[in-house]
Amino acid sequence: MSGRQQATAAYRVEQVGKAPDGTPLWGVRRPDGTWVQSLGQPAWYIGRGTAERDAAELNEIHGLQP
């Protein structure tokens, strides 16, 4: 990414798949496109709201605008 793109990039929530019962699974992508990790694995969320709160907190910590 160019410096300009990086300056406007932010943490964002994306659906990553579905659980066996069809429940959507969500993840948080970093500005560089990689997934936020938990215990060395991508952190998946069952509730989109929880993923959205984590992304908003990370954006605030890093001074990014979604």
N, C-alpha and C positions, 0 to 999 in steps of 0.2 A: 504494500500500500504506500501511496505517497504520503508525505507529511500532512497535506490538506485532508486526505481521506481519513487518516488516523485521528486527526483532531475532531472530526465529526462522528467517528465510530463510537459505539457504545455497547455495553452488555445488552443482550436481547434474548427473549424467550422464543424457543421453537419446539414444535411437537417432534419427538424423536421416534415415536412408534406407538404401539398399543400393547397393553398387558393381555394375557391369554383370555381374559373375560371381556376384552374390547375397551377397557378404560384407557383413555389417552395418557401417554407418558410425555413429560415435558423436560427440557434441559435448558441451561443458560449458556449461550455462546459468548466468548470473549470477543473484544474488538478485532483480534487477529484471526477469528474464525474457529479457534479451538474450543473445546468444551470445558466448562468449569469442572474441576475434579473434587472428589471426596474420597479419601482413603486410597488414592492412586487410581481411581476409576471415575469415568464420567458420572456426575451427580444427576440422577433422574428424579423427577418429582411426579407424584400422582395428581396433585392439585396445581392447576396453572397459577392460582393466586399466590401460592408459596413461591413458585419460581419467579413470578413477577416481582414480589417483594424482595427476593434476593438480588435480582437484576437491578432493581431501583437502588438498593443499598450499595451495591458495588459501583454503580454509576455515580452515586453521591460521594463515596469514599475517594474515587479516582477523578472527581471533577468533570465527569462526562455528561453530555446531554443526549438523551435517547432520540 
